[in-house]
Amino acid sequence: MADLMTRQNGNRNLVSDLFGFDPFRAVFGNANYGFSGEVQRTENGWTVELPVPGYKPEEIDVTVEDRVLTVTGKSEKRSFQRSILIPDEIDSEAIQAKVEHGMLTLALSLHPKAQPRKIQVQVVN
């Protein structure tokens, strides 16, 4: 998967270009983000991958409140918390999360109203 956080030829932020603002800045900080995961645009939204090596699925909580998506991991030895502001176009009721091979994958789907739809053109006789 291509890393959409920054362009190869510079530090310009593609996420900011696509959203019109940078919803991931709260999580990743500066333009380089210090983030080893990936954000990818999909046909019906966004996919965010966060590395969570050593955490079991039951040690990870994903919550959303007032457009703030928070990922918290807590084990016996360590913990982390990351929060991002999700755009209005994301359907917070349809967010999905899964952990596989030390990677947390969040599927952020567009709200049905925000998705493009084809309008049928009728023939009038």
FIBA-440605 format. One record per residue: residue number from 0; y, x, z of N, C-alpha, C, CB in turn. Coordinates in nm, 3 decimals. Each point is the difference from the previous one (the first is absolute). Glycine has a CB too. Layout:
BEGIN
<lumvex NUM,<Y,X,Z>,<Y,X,Z>,<Y,X,Z>,<Y,X,Z>>
...
//
This chain:
BEGIN
<lumvex 0,<-0.119,0.083,0.000>,<0.119,-0.083,0.000>,<0.124,0.087,0.000>,<-0.124,-0.182,0.121>>
<lumvex 1,<0.221,0.140,-0.192>,<0.123,0.078,-0.009>,<0.086,-0.022,0.124>,<-0.007,-0.015,-0.251>>
<lumvex 2,<0.066,0.122,0.298>,<0.089,-0.010,0.115>,<0.135,-0.051,-0.047>,<-0.121,0.188,0.120>>
<lumvex 3,<0.161,-0.305,-0.074>,<0.125,-0.060,-0.044>,<0.116,0.030,0.092>,<-0.132,-0.177,-0.106>>
<lumvex 4,<0.112,0.257,0.208>,<0.105,0.024,0.097>,<0.117,0.077,-0.061>,<-0.172,-0.001,0.181>>
<lumvex 5,<0.145,0.107,-0.256>,<0.107,0.075,-0.066>,<-0.044,0.037,-0.140>,<0.080,0.091,0.221>>
<lumvex 6,<0.015,-0.072,-0.308>,<-0.030,0.043,-0.137>,<-0.038,0.147,-0.001>,<0.157,-0.172,-0.093>>
<lumvex 7,<-0.236,0.210,-0.005>,<-0.044,0.137,-0.012>,<0.117,0.095,-0.025>,<-0.219,-0.083,-0.086>>
<lumvex 8,<0.321,0.038,0.014>,<0.109,0.089,-0.039>,<0.116,0.001,0.099>,<-0.066,-0.041,-0.234>>
<lumvex 9,<0.047,-0.013,0.351>,<0.109,0.001,0.097>,<-0.031,-0.087,0.119>,<0.159,0.041,-0.182>>
<lumvex 10,<-0.060,-0.057,0.268>,<-0.021,-0.077,0.121>,<0.047,-0.143,-0.011>,<0.021,0.210,0.124>>
<lumvex 11,<0.007,-0.258,-0.241>,<0.045,-0.138,-0.015>,<-0.111,-0.093,0.047>,<0.150,0.063,-0.195>>
<lumvex 12,<-0.116,-0.166,0.266>,<-0.096,-0.088,0.064>,<-0.035,-0.118,-0.090>,<0.089,0.068,0.223>>
<lumvex 13,<-0.214,-0.072,-0.273>,<-0.043,-0.109,-0.087>,<-0.011,-0.132,0.074>,<-0.122,0.167,-0.138>>
<lumvex 14,<0.081,-0.164,0.264>,<-0.011,-0.123,0.077>,<0.136,-0.066,0.010>,<-0.194,0.093,0.130>>
<lumvex 15,<0.296,-0.014,-0.102>,<0.136,-0.052,0.007>,<0.043,-0.054,-0.137>,<0.055,0.163,0.185>>
<lumvex 16,<-0.092,-0.093,-0.291>,<0.034,-0.046,-0.134>,<-0.064,-0.136,-0.030>,<0.018,0.240,-0.074>>
<lumvex 17,<-0.142,-0.258,0.118>,<-0.073,-0.124,-0.031>,<0.045,-0.117,0.088>,<-0.193,0.139,-0.070>>
<lumvex 18,<0.211,-0.114,0.199>,<0.037,-0.108,0.093>,<0.150,-0.025,0.004>,<-0.200,0.058,0.134>>
<lumvex 19,<0.280,0.039,-0.173>,<0.144,-0.010,0.016>,<0.044,0.052,0.136>,<0.000,-0.195,-0.153>>
<lumvex 20,<-0.095,0.225,0.239>,<0.020,0.065,0.129>,<-0.132,0.063,0.038>,<0.183,-0.164,0.073>>
<lumvex 21,<-0.185,0.243,0.030>,<-0.122,0.071,0.037>,<-0.063,-0.059,0.124>,<0.093,0.207,-0.102>>
<lumvex 22,<-0.191,-0.299,0.086>,<-0.061,-0.063,0.116>,<-0.088,0.094,0.081>,<0.007,-0.213,-0.126>>
<lumvex 23,<-0.042,0.328,0.071>,<-0.090,0.092,0.068>,<0.073,0.111,0.075>,<-0.168,-0.051,-0.174>>
<lumvex 24,<0.301,0.054,0.165>,<0.077,0.106,0.064>,<-0.021,0.003,0.151>,<0.168,-0.021,-0.182>>
<lumvex 25,<-0.181,-0.096,0.245>,<-0.019,-0.006,0.145>,<-0.129,0.070,0.042>,<0.127,-0.216,0.005>>
<lumvex 26,<-0.227,0.213,-0.092>,<-0.127,0.065,0.032>,<0.004,0.148,-0.031>,<-0.119,-0.214,-0.045>>
<lumvex 27,<0.168,0.248,-0.073>,<-0.017,0.134,-0.051>,<0.122,0.089,0.010>,<-0.164,-0.097,-0.149>>
<lumvex 28,<0.278,0.043,0.193>,<0.118,0.082,0.025>,<0.074,0.043,-0.124>,<-0.114,0.076,0.199>>
<lumvex 29,<0.125,0.055,-0.220>,<0.084,0.053,-0.108>,<-0.061,-0.024,-0.138>,<0.083,0.172,0.157>>
<lumvex 30,<-0.013,-0.125,-0.260>,<-0.043,-0.024,-0.137>,<-0.136,0.058,-0.032>,<0.237,-0.003,-0.064>>
<lumvex 31,<-0.280,0.107,0.134>,<-0.132,0.058,-0.024>,<-0.107,-0.069,0.081>,<0.108,0.216,-0.050>>
<lumvex 32,<-0.070,-0.296,0.146>,<-0.085,-0.085,0.080>,<-0.096,0.070,0.095>,<0.020,-0.154,-0.183>>
<lumvex 33,<-0.063,0.275,0.160>,<-0.097,0.063,0.087>,<-0.125,-0.086,0.009>,<0.184,0.110,0.129>>
<lumvex 34,<-0.218,-0.174,-0.236>,<-0.105,-0.100,-0.004>,<-0.108,0.043,-0.096>,<0.164,-0.180,0.056>>
<lumvex 35,<-0.287,0.185,-0.010>,<-0.107,0.045,-0.087>,<-0.072,-0.118,-0.066>,<-0.027,0.201,0.145>>
<lumvex 36,<0.073,-0.321,-0.122>,<-0.059,-0.118,-0.061>,<0.067,-0.034,-0.132>,<-0.059,-0.084,0.225>>
<lumvex 37,<0.029,-0.036,-0.274>,<0.052,-0.041,-0.129>,<0.048,-0.144,0.002>,<-0.153,0.163,-0.110>>
<lumvex 38,<0.250,-0.192,0.028>,<0.047,-0.136,-0.023>,<-0.012,-0.023,-0.149>,<0.161,0.001,0.201>>
<lumvex 39,<-0.222,-0.112,-0.236>,<-0.021,-0.027,-0.143>,<0.033,-0.145,-0.030>,<-0.177,0.178,-0.011>>
<lumvex 40,<0.248,-0.199,-0.098>,<0.030,-0.135,-0.049>,<-0.125,-0.054,-0.066>,<0.246,0.053,-0.032>>
<lumvex 41,<-0.282,-0.177,0.063>,<-0.114,-0.064,-0.063>,<0.048,-0.119,-0.080>,<-0.153,0.077,0.185>>
<lumvex 42,<0.061,-0.143,-0.252>,<0.035,-0.115,-0.082>,<0.064,-0.112,0.082>,<-0.188,0.060,-0.153>>
<lumvex 43,<0.142,-0.077,0.278>,<0.053,-0.110,0.080>,<0.061,0.045,0.133>,<-0.170,-0.144,-0.106>>
<lumvex 44,<0.220,0.268,0.112>,<0.066,0.046,0.123>,<-0.001,0.151,0.013>,<-0.066,-0.212,0.106>>
<lumvex 45,<0.028,0.258,0.014>,<0.000,0.142,0.032>,<-0.125,0.034,0.078>,<0.252,0.006,0.002>>
<lumvex 46,<-0.298,0.118,-0.015>,<-0.107,0.053,0.082>,<0.055,0.121,0.073>,<-0.182,-0.084,-0.158>>
<lumvex 47,<0.163,0.087,0.289>,<0.043,0.112,0.083>,<-0.124,0.060,0.063>,<0.229,-0.104,0.046>>
<lumvex 48,<-0.247,0.235,-0.060>,<-0.112,0.069,0.062>,<0.053,0.097,0.105>,<-0.139,-0.022,-0.211>>
<lumvex 49,<0.087,0.009,0.333>,<0.039,0.087,0.111>,<-0.125,0.070,0.052>,<0.195,-0.149,0.061>>
<lumvex 50,<-0.192,0.281,-0.050>,<-0.115,0.069,0.055>,<-0.012,-0.027,0.151>,<0.022,0.179,-0.177>>
<lumvex 51,<-0.141,-0.217,0.220>,<-0.028,-0.026,0.141>,<-0.132,0.067,0.040>,<0.127,-0.221,-0.012>>
<lumvex 52,<-0.141,0.350,-0.017>,<-0.128,0.067,0.027>,<-0.033,-0.001,0.150>,<0.036,0.145,-0.202>>
<lumvex 53,<-0.161,-0.175,0.231>,<-0.046,0.001,0.138>,<0.021,-0.131,0.073>,<0.048,0.239,0.001>>
<lumvex 54,<0.024,-0.333,-0.059>,<0.020,-0.130,0.064>,<-0.102,-0.099,-0.054>,<0.246,0.046,0.029>>
<lumvex 55,<-0.306,-0.121,0.062>,<-0.091,-0.107,-0.037>,<0.083,-0.124,-0.033>,<-0.187,0.094,0.147>>
<lumvex 56,<0.135,-0.184,-0.231>,<0.076,-0.120,-0.035>,<0.047,-0.079,0.122>,<-0.131,-0.010,-0.210>>
<lumvex 57,<0.050,0.005,0.315>,<0.039,-0.075,0.120>,<0.108,0.071,0.081>,<-0.230,-0.093,0.006>>
<lumvex 58,<0.263,0.217,-0.040>,<0.107,0.074,0.067>,<0.134,-0.011,-0.075>,<-0.173,0.158,0.089>>
<lumvex 59,<0.174,-0.234,-0.197>,<0.120,-0.016,-0.082>,<0.043,-0.145,0.001>,<-0.068,0.193,-0.147>>
<lumvex 60,<0.196,-0.215,0.176>,<0.058,-0.135,-0.004>,<0.108,-0.004,-0.108>,<-0.050,-0.037,0.247>>
<lumvex 61,<0.050,-0.068,-0.324>,<0.104,-0.022,-0.101>,<0.062,-0.136,0.032>,<-0.121,0.141,-0.180>>
<lumvex 62,<0.251,-0.141,0.204>,<0.071,-0.125,0.031>,<0.122,-0.012,-0.089>,<-0.082,0.007,0.238>>
<lumvex 63,<0.128,-0.129,-0.256>,<0.124,-0.024,-0.074>,<0.080,-0.105,0.077>,<-0.109,0.058,-0.224>>
<lumvex 64,<0.237,-0.026,0.245>,<0.090,-0.091,0.069>,<0.141,0.022,-0.054>,<-0.145,0.000,0.209>>
<lumvex 65,<0.208,-0.108,-0.252>,<0.136,0.007,-0.053>,<0.014,0.106,-0.110>,<0.085,-0.077,0.222>>
<lumvex 66,<-0.179,0.078,-0.317>,<-0.001,0.092,-0.114>,<-0.024,0.146,0.039>,<0.155,-0.155,-0.113>>
<lumvex 67,<-0.192,0.183,0.237>,<-0.033,0.136,0.042>,<-0.151,0.010,0.014>,<0.223,0.028,0.120>>
<lumvex 68,<-0.283,0.057,-0.203>,<-0.143,0.024,0.005>,<-0.023,0.124,0.086>,<-0.038,-0.106,-0.230>>
<lumvex 69,<-0.044,0.093,0.333>,<-0.024,0.110,0.092>,<-0.148,0.034,0.002>,<0.197,-0.068,0.140>>
<lumvex 70,<-0.227,0.197,-0.156>,<-0.137,0.050,0.009>,<-0.006,0.087,0.125>,<-0.036,-0.005,-0.254>>
<lumvex 71,<-0.057,-0.027,0.344>,<-0.018,0.074,0.124>,<-0.144,0.045,0.009>,<0.184,-0.130,0.114>>
<lumvex 72,<-0.203,0.256,-0.080>,<-0.134,0.053,0.024>,<-0.005,0.060,0.138>,<-0.033,0.045,-0.245>>
<lumvex 73,<-0.074,-0.077,0.318>,<-0.012,0.053,0.136>,<-0.146,0.029,0.029>,<0.204,-0.129,0.075>>
<lumvex 74,<-0.232,0.257,-0.045>,<-0.133,0.041,0.042>,<0.013,0.062,0.138>,<-0.077,0.038,-0.240>>
<lumvex 75,<-0.033,0.013,0.292>,<0.003,0.061,0.134>,<0.088,0.125,0.003>,<-0.231,-0.089,0.040>>
<lumvex 76,<0.242,0.161,-0.151>,<0.070,0.129,-0.002>,<0.139,-0.002,-0.062>,<-0.222,0.100,-0.010>>
<lumvex 77,<0.252,-0.200,-0.074>,<0.127,0.003,-0.071>,<0.041,-0.140,-0.043>,<-0.051,0.232,-0.080>>
<lumvex 78,<0.174,-0.241,0.035>,<0.049,-0.128,-0.049>,<0.113,0.022,-0.101>,<-0.063,-0.111,0.219>>
<lumvex 79,<0.091,0.009,-0.299>,<0.112,0.005,-0.094>,<0.050,-0.142,-0.021>,<-0.092,0.208,-0.113>>
<lumvex 80,<0.214,-0.218,0.063>,<0.057,-0.129,-0.039>,<0.094,0.023,-0.117>,<-0.020,-0.091,0.237>>
<lumvex 81,<0.008,0.010,-0.340>,<0.087,0.004,-0.116>,<0.046,-0.142,-0.030>,<-0.118,0.206,-0.094>>
<lumvex 82,<0.244,-0.222,0.061>,<0.053,-0.132,-0.035>,<0.077,0.010,-0.131>,<0.015,-0.065,0.243>>
<lumvex 83,<-0.027,-0.039,-0.324>,<0.077,-0.007,-0.124>,<0.059,-0.139,-0.013>,<-0.148,0.173,-0.109>>
<lumvex 84,<0.264,-0.180,0.049>,<0.064,-0.126,-0.031>,<-0.050,-0.042,-0.137>,<0.207,0.053,0.142>>
<lumvex 85,<-0.271,-0.169,-0.148>,<-0.052,-0.044,-0.129>,<0.101,-0.092,-0.068>,<-0.237,0.020,0.086>>
<lumvex 86,<0.247,-0.013,-0.218>,<0.097,-0.082,-0.073>,<-0.035,-0.149,0.009>,<0.040,0.192,-0.156>>
<lumvex 87,<0.058,-0.276,0.133>,<-0.020,-0.145,0.001>,<-0.105,-0.044,-0.101>,<0.236,-0.027,0.073>>
<lumvex 88,<-0.250,0.100,-0.182>,<-0.093,-0.040,-0.105>,<-0.147,0.014,0.040>,<0.173,0.066,-0.164>>
<lumvex 89,<-0.201,0.001,0.277>,<-0.137,0.018,0.047>,<-0.041,-0.121,0.083>,<0.027,0.251,0.000>>
<lumvex 90,<-0.146,-0.304,-0.027>,<-0.054,-0.113,0.075>,<-0.066,0.055,0.127>,<-0.037,-0.137,-0.213>>
<lumvex 91,<0.105,0.125,0.325>,<-0.051,0.058,0.125>,<-0.129,-0.066,0.046>,<0.234,0.054,0.064>>
<lumvex 92,<-0.261,-0.176,-0.109>,<-0.124,-0.070,0.036>,<-0.120,0.053,-0.078>,<0.135,-0.203,0.054>>
<lumvex 93,<-0.112,0.275,-0.162>,<-0.109,0.046,-0.087>,<-0.026,0.150,0.010>,<0.057,-0.186,-0.152>>
<lumvex 94,<0.005,0.256,0.247>,<-0.022,0.144,0.014>,<-0.144,0.025,0.044>,<0.246,0.037,0.057>>
<lumvex 95,<-0.309,0.058,-0.124>,<-0.139,0.035,0.033>,<-0.006,0.147,0.037>,<-0.090,-0.178,-0.156>>
<lumvex 96,<0.000,0.211,0.249>,<-0.016,0.139,0.044>,<-0.148,0.032,0.010>,<0.218,-0.008,0.126>>
<lumvex 97,<-0.252,0.130,-0.170>,<-0.138,0.047,0.015>,<0.000,0.150,0.025>,<-0.086,-0.185,-0.151>>
<lumvex 98,<-0.015,0.232,0.223>,<-0.015,0.143,0.026>,<-0.131,0.044,-0.064>,<0.132,-0.013,0.218>>
<lumvex 99,<-0.120,0.121,-0.294>,<-0.119,0.056,-0.064>,<0.017,0.150,-0.013>,<-0.043,-0.216,-0.125>>
<lumvex 100,<-0.053,0.291,0.178>,<0.001,0.146,-0.009>,<0.130,0.062,0.052>,<-0.154,-0.020,-0.195>>
<lumvex 101,<0.203,-0.031,0.308>,<0.120,0.056,0.061>,<0.131,-0.036,-0.067>,<-0.142,0.182,0.069>>
<lumvex 102,<0.141,-0.282,-0.156>,<0.121,-0.044,-0.069>,<0.020,-0.149,0.024>,<-0.029,0.180,-0.177>>
<lumvex 103,<0.148,-0.215,0.228>,<0.038,-0.140,0.018>,<0.071,-0.044,-0.128>,<0.021,0.025,0.254>>
<lumvex 104,<-0.071,-0.131,-0.314>,<0.059,-0.054,-0.122>,<0.059,-0.136,0.031>,<-0.164,0.127,-0.145>>
<lumvex 105,<0.293,-0.141,0.120>,<0.070,-0.127,0.020>,<0.032,-0.058,-0.136>,<0.098,0.078,0.220>>
<lumvex 106,<-0.138,-0.201,-0.243>,<0.032,-0.071,-0.124>,<0.113,-0.096,0.031>,<-0.239,0.020,-0.089>>
<lumvex 107,<0.356,0.006,0.031>,<0.118,-0.083,0.020>,<0.022,-0.083,-0.127>,<0.105,0.171,0.160>>
<lumvex 108,<-0.143,-0.296,-0.153>,<0.008,-0.088,-0.117>,<0.137,-0.066,-0.009>,<-0.246,-0.040,0.014>>
<lumvex 109,<0.291,0.020,-0.136>,<0.124,-0.071,-0.023>,<-0.016,-0.146,0.040>,<0.059,0.156,-0.188>>
<lumvex 110,<0.046,-0.214,0.241>,<0.000,-0.142,0.030>,<-0.017,-0.073,-0.132>,<0.150,0.029,0.206>>
<lumvex 111,<-0.229,-0.138,-0.210>,<-0.022,-0.069,-0.128>,<0.130,-0.036,-0.073>,<-0.209,-0.090,0.096>>
<lumvex 112,<0.316,0.062,-0.023>,<0.127,-0.034,-0.063>,<0.062,0.121,-0.069>,<0.035,-0.177,0.172>>
<lumvex 113,<-0.070,0.298,-0.127>,<0.058,0.122,-0.055>,<-0.077,0.052,-0.121>,<0.083,0.055,0.227>>
<lumvex 114,<-0.203,-0.108,-0.250>,<-0.081,0.046,-0.112>,<0.042,-0.068,-0.129>,<-0.191,0.043,0.156>>
<lumvex 115,<0.195,0.033,-0.264>,<0.035,-0.062,-0.127>,<-0.107,-0.099,-0.043>,<0.128,0.207,-0.066>>
<lumvex 116,<-0.086,-0.310,0.000>,<-0.098,-0.097,-0.052>,<0.038,-0.035,-0.142>,<-0.043,-0.092,0.231>>
<lumvex 117,<-0.058,0.060,-0.308>,<0.021,-0.034,-0.141>,<0.036,-0.148,-0.011>,<-0.163,0.181,-0.075>>
<lumvex 118,<0.267,-0.209,0.000>,<0.044,-0.137,-0.024>,<-0.050,-0.042,-0.138>,<0.207,0.030,0.147>>
<lumvex 119,<-0.279,-0.140,-0.150>,<-0.052,-0.050,-0.128>,<0.114,-0.066,-0.078>,<-0.231,-0.034,0.101>>
<lumvex 120,<0.240,0.066,-0.228>,<0.099,-0.060,-0.088>,<-0.065,-0.120,-0.068>,<0.119,0.224,-0.038>>
<lumvex 121,<-0.057,-0.339,0.055>,<-0.055,-0.122,-0.058>,<0.061,-0.028,-0.137>,<-0.037,-0.092,0.231>>
<lumvex 122,<-0.041,0.028,-0.313>,<0.046,-0.038,-0.132>,<0.046,-0.145,0.007>,<-0.159,0.164,-0.114>>
<lumvex 123,<0.283,-0.189,0.068>,<0.054,-0.137,0.000>,<0.004,-0.047,-0.145>,<0.140,0.042,0.211>>
<lumvex 124,<-0.200,-0.159,-0.237>,<-0.001,-0.056,-0.136>,<0.105,-0.103,-0.018>,<-0.239,0.044,-0.016>>
//
